[in-house]
Every structure is written in structure tokens, then in C-alpha cells.
Amino acid sequence: MNIWALDKHQDIRHVLLMLQEQLGADAFVIDPVASTDPRAVFLRHPREPGAHAWLFTLGQAPQRYGVHLAYPFASETREDLSLSSLVAVLAVHFDVPVIAPLP
């Protein structure tokens, strides 16, 4: 999916590019329809239908992120995450064994 073609705020598109760079292009699936807010995006686990994440910049300081993680039988929300913290959280959530460094 072309991230720049998404009808999302520049902050969301930018963080999606960084996440794909560090976690890999196949680490998650972007659902462009599930979240209509331009400052949020819904990410699905590529192999586990019950695991997904709602990534948002709503109510967050600049360059900070919030994420609502959903598991098959539980959920949790984390806010005020730096990019590196967000990457670490999503790597665990989406079962990504290796985090690539940013160029």
C-alpha cells in the first residue's frame, strides 16, 4: 500500500514509513477504512486476526504516539511513546523478531 496516498495526517504517514523501515513491510497490514480520523490508523497483524493496533497522534505531544493494542482476549493502551518505544511495543505485538536500525 502506498502510505503517501492514504488520507491521513502527515505525522501518521511519516510514522508508518518509519515503522515499515524498522519492522519490515510485511510486519503489519494497514486498514485504511477502519479509522476515518486523519490522525489515527488501524493496523492488523498479518497472521493473527485477533491482534491489531490503533495508532494515533490525537492528544499526543509532537513526535509522540499513542497505541491501543488489542489481543484476542485483552487490550491495553499506551500513550506518550517515543518512536523507539513505539517500535519496540509494536515489534512484540506483531511478532517481529528483528528491529532494523533507521538509515
C-alpha positions, 0 to 999 in steps of 0.5 A: 500500500502506498502510505503517501496516498492514504488520507491521513495526517502527515505525522501518521504517514511519516510514522508508518514509513518509519515503522515499515523501515524498522519492522519490515513491510510485511510486519503489519497490514494497514486498514485504511477504512477502519479509522476515518480520523486523519490522525489515527490508523488501524493496523492488523497483524498479518497472521493473527486476526485477533491482534491489531493496533490503533495508532494515533497522534490525537492528544499526543505531544509532537513526535509522540504516539499513542497505541491501543493494542488489542489481543484476542482476549485483552487490550491495553493502551499506551500513550506518550511513546517515543518512536523507539518505544513505539517500535519496540511495543509494536515489534512484540505485538506483531511478532517481529523478531528483528528491529532494523536500525533507521538509515 
